[in-house]
Amino acid sequence: MQRTTVLQEDWWKLRAEATWGNASAGKDLVALRAENDQLRRALTGRAVIDQARGMVMVLTPCSRGAARNLLVDVSRQCDTRLPEVAAAVVAAWEGKPLPERMQRALRRSLRRFHAEDRRCGS
């Protein structure tokens, strides 16, 4: 019989104790904590990406998908993670200067976006 007891150490941190010689429960706990941290970071990044996407949609009247594609394109050109590009766009909206390489990548992406937009007849 295997049993895992969950004890509350403090308000935010939970600690699980594996009892009766169940060492795999400890490994499962470590894996679950790592997954939880990864999901928390992903959700945090997603919020700033959504905010930047909304800003792009306002500035370049386009769809959600096109705005995301534009941010992804800038991210690839700068070899920078998408949440970091999105955070820089949000910071620029708030008055901080956008890094020069992101400015160049954004200009290239916008030119490409507008060229494709004209070809579609929009």
C-alpha positions as a Markdown table, in Angstrom:
| # | Residue | x | y | z |
|---|---|---|---|---|
| 1 | Met | 0.0 | 0.0 | 0.0 |
| 2 | Gln | 1.3 | 3.4 | -0.9 |
| 3 | Arg | 0.4 | 6.6 | 0.8 |
| 4 | Thr | 1.4 | 10.3 | 0.2 |
| 5 | Thr | 0.7 | 12.8 | 2.9 |
| 6 | Val | 0.5 | 16.5 | 2.0 |
| 7 | Leu | 1.6 | 18.9 | 4.8 |
| 8 | Gln | 1.2 | 22.7 | 4.5 |
| 9 | Glu | 4.5 | 24.3 | 5.5 |
| 10 | Asp | 3.4 | 27.9 | 4.9 |
| 11 | Trp | 0.7 | 29.7 | 2.9 |
| 12 | Trp | 2.3 | 29.2 | -0.5 |
| 13 | Lys | 4.5 | 26.1 | -0.2 |
| 14 | Leu | 3.4 | 22.6 | 0.1 |
| 15 | Arg | 5.6 | 19.7 | 0.9 |
| 16 | Ala | 4.7 | 16.1 | 0.2 |
| 17 | Glu | 6.1 | 13.2 | 2.3 |
| 18 | Ala | 6.3 | 9.8 | 0.8 |
| 19 | Thr | 5.7 | 7.2 | 3.4 |
| 20 | Trp | 6.2 | 3.4 | 3.6 |
| 21 | Gly | 9.2 | 3.4 | 1.4 |
| 22 | Asn | 7.7 | 4.9 | -1.7 |
| 23 | Ala | 10.7 | 6.7 | -3.3 |
| 24 | Ser | 8.9 | 7.2 | -6.6 |
| 25 | Ala | 6.4 | 9.6 | -5.0 |
| 26 | Gly | 9.3 | 12.0 | -4.2 |
| 27 | Lys | 10.4 | 11.9 | -7.9 |
| 28 | Asp | 6.8 | 12.5 | -9.0 |
| 29 | Leu | 6.6 | 15.5 | -6.7 |
| 30 | Val | 9.8 | 17.0 | -8.2 |
| 31 | Ala | 8.4 | 16.4 | -11.7 |
| 32 | Leu | 5.0 | 18.0 | -10.8 |
| 33 | Arg | 6.7 | 21.0 | -9.3 |
| 34 | Ala | 8.9 | 21.5 | -12.4 |
| 35 | Glu | 5.8 | 21.2 | -14.6 |
| 36 | Asn | 3.9 | 23.7 | -12.4 |
| 37 | Asp | 6.8 | 26.2 | -12.6 |
| 38 | Gln | 6.9 | 25.8 | -16.4 |
| 39 | Leu | 3.1 | 26.3 | -16.7 |
| 40 | Arg | 3.3 | 29.4 | -14.4 |
| 41 | Arg | 6.0 | 30.9 | -16.6 |
| 42 | Ala | 4.1 | 30.1 | -19.8 |
| 43 | Leu | 0.9 | 31.8 | -18.4 |
| 44 | Thr | 2.9 | 34.9 | -17.4 |
| 45 | Gly | 4.5 | 35.1 | -20.8 |
| 46 | Arg | 1.1 | 34.6 | -22.5 |
| 47 | Ala | -0.4 | 37.6 | -20.8 |
| 48 | Val | 2.2 | 40.0 | -22.1 |
| 49 | Ile | 2.1 | 38.4 | -25.6 |
| 50 | Asp | -1.7 | 39.0 | -25.7 |
| 51 | Gln | -1.2 | 42.6 | -24.6 |
| 52 | Ala | 1.5 | 43.2 | -27.3 |
| 53 | Arg | -0.7 | 41.5 | -29.9 |
| 54 | Gly | -3.6 | 43.8 | -29.0 |
| 55 | Met | -1.3 | 46.8 | -29.5 |
| 56 | Val | -0.1 | 45.6 | -32.9 |
| 57 | Met | -3.7 | 45.1 | -33.9 |
| 58 | Val | -4.5 | 48.7 | -33.0 |
| 59 | Leu | -1.5 | 50.1 | -34.8 |
| 60 | Thr | -1.7 | 48.0 | -38.0 |
| 61 | Pro | -5.4 | 47.2 | -38.3 |
| 62 | Cys | -5.0 | 43.4 | -38.6 |
| 63 | Ser | -6.4 | 40.2 | -37.3 |
| 64 | Arg | -5.2 | 38.4 | -34.1 |
| 65 | Gly | -3.3 | 35.8 | -36.2 |
| 66 | Ala | -1.5 | 38.4 | -38.3 |
| 67 | Ala | -0.5 | 40.3 | -35.2 |
| 68 | Arg | 0.9 | 37.2 | -33.6 |
| 69 | Asn | 2.7 | 36.2 | -36.7 |
| 70 | Leu | 4.3 | 39.7 | -36.9 |
| 71 | Leu | 5.5 | 39.3 | -33.3 |
| 72 | Val | 6.8 | 35.8 | -34.0 |
| 73 | Asp | 8.6 | 37.1 | -37.1 |
| 74 | Val | 10.4 | 39.8 | -35.0 |
| 75 | Ser | 11.2 | 37.2 | -32.4 |
| 76 | Arg | 12.9 | 34.9 | -35.0 |
| 77 | Gln | 14.8 | 37.7 | -36.6 |
| 78 | Cys | 16.1 | 38.9 | -33.3 |
| 79 | Asp | 16.7 | 35.4 | -31.9 |
| 80 | Thr | 14.8 | 36.4 | -28.8 |
| 81 | Arg | 12.0 | 34.6 | -27.1 |
| 82 | Leu | 8.5 | 35.8 | -27.9 |
| 83 | Pro | 7.6 | 36.9 | -24.4 |
| 84 | Glu | 10.7 | 39.1 | -24.3 |
| 85 | Val | 9.8 | 40.7 | -27.7 |
| 86 | Ala | 6.2 | 41.2 | -26.4 |
| 87 | Ala | 7.5 | 42.8 | -23.2 |
| 88 | Ala | 9.7 | 45.2 | -25.2 |
| 89 | Val | 6.7 | 46.2 | -27.4 |
| 90 | Val | 4.6 | 46.8 | -24.3 |
| 91 | Ala | 7.4 | 48.8 | -22.7 |
| 92 | Ala | 7.8 | 50.8 | -25.9 |
| 93 | Trp | 4.1 | 51.6 | -25.8 |
| 94 | Glu | 4.7 | 52.9 | -22.3 |
| 95 | Gly | 7.5 | 55.2 | -23.5 |
| 96 | Lys | 10.7 | 53.1 | -23.2 |
| 97 | Pro | 12.8 | 52.9 | -26.3 |
| 98 | Leu | 12.5 | 49.7 | -28.3 |
| 99 | Pro | 16.0 | 48.1 | -28.8 |
| 100 | Glu | 17.5 | 49.0 | -32.1 |
| 101 | Arg | 17.6 | 45.4 | -33.5 |
| 102 | Met | 13.9 | 45.0 | -32.6 |
| 103 | Gln | 13.1 | 48.2 | -34.4 |
| 104 | Arg | 14.8 | 47.0 | -37.5 |
| 105 | Ala | 13.1 | 43.6 | -37.4 |
| 106 | Leu | 9.8 | 45.2 | -36.8 |
| 107 | Arg | 10.2 | 47.5 | -39.8 |
| 108 | Arg | 11.2 | 44.5 | -42.0 |
| 109 | Ser | 8.2 | 42.5 | -40.7 |
| 110 | Leu | 5.8 | 45.5 | -41.3 |
| 111 | Arg | 7.0 | 46.0 | -44.8 |
| 112 | Arg | 6.5 | 42.3 | -45.5 |
| 113 | Phe | 3.1 | 42.4 | -43.8 |
| 114 | His | 2.0 | 45.4 | -45.9 |
| 115 | Ala | 3.3 | 43.9 | -49.1 |
| 116 | Glu | 1.3 | 40.7 | -48.5 |
| 117 | Asp | -1.7 | 42.8 | -47.5 |
| 118 | Arg | -1.6 | 44.6 | -50.9 |
| 119 | Arg | -1.3 | 41.3 | -52.8 |
| 120 | Cys | -4.5 | 40.1 | -51.1 |
| 121 | Gly | -6.3 | 43.2 | -52.2 |
| 122 | Ser | -7.3 | 44.3 | -48.7 |
